[in-house]
Amino acid sequence: MLNNNMSNQVRIEIMDQFGKWHTNRTVSNNPSSIKGAMEAALKSQLAAKSKKVRAVDAKTNNLIDMLQG
């Protein structure tokens, strides 16, 4: 049975060079998925200038984690 509970989802967002956040992807709410997605997002072209990514709870919009590279 599939569990489609949005509280288990985390949005990975990247800050562009102008300080605006863009959704990169959505992952499950477990530490290894979040860390891997954030590290991959830091290597993207969009993060080239700001070097900032964050993980946000998809349902509540609460900040879960933030990386700066």
C-alpha positions in Angstrom: 0.0 0.0 0.0 1.3 3.4 -0.9 1.6 6.2 1.6 0.9 9.6 0.0 1.1 11.6 3.3 2.6 15.0 2.3 4.1 15.5 5.8 6.7 12.9 4.8 7.9 15.0 1.9 10.7 17.5 1.9 11.2 20.2 -0.7 14.8 20.9 -1.7 15.1 24.6 -2.7 18.1 26.5 -4.3 18.7 30.2 -3.9 19.5 31.9 -7.2 22.0 34.8 -7.6 19.2 37.3 -6.9 18.2 35.8 -3.6 15.0 34.0 -4.8 14.3 30.4 -3.7 13.5 27.8 -6.4 12.2 24.3 -5.8 14.7 21.8 -7.1 13.0 18.5 -6.2 10.9 16.7 -3.5 12.3 13.8 -1.5 11.2 11.6 1.4 11.8 12.8 4.9 14.8 10.8 5.9 18.2 12.2 6.7 20.1 10.3 4.0 17.7 11.4 1.2 17.7 15.0 2.3 21.5 15.2 2.6 22.1 13.6 -0.8 19.5 15.8 -2.5 20.9 18.9 -0.9 24.5 18.0 -1.9 23.4 17.3 -5.5 21.5 20.6 -5.6 24.6 22.5 -4.4 26.4 21.3 -7.6 23.7 22.5 -9.9 24.1 25.5 -12.2 21.4 27.5 -10.3 23.4 27.3 -7.1 26.6 28.4 -8.8 26.5 32.0 -7.5 24.6 31.8 -4.1 25.9 28.4 -3.1 22.9 28.0 -0.8 20.3 25.2 -0.6 17.7 24.4 2.0 15.3 21.6 2.9 11.7 22.7 3.7 8.8 20.5 5.0 6.4 20.3 2.0 3.3 20.6 4.2 4.2 23.1 6.9 7.0 25.1 5.1 9.2 24.7 8.2 12.9 24.9 7.6 14.5 21.5 8.2 18.1 22.1 7.1 20.3 24.5 5.1 23.6 24.0 3.4 26.0 26.6 2.1 28.9 25.5 -0.1 
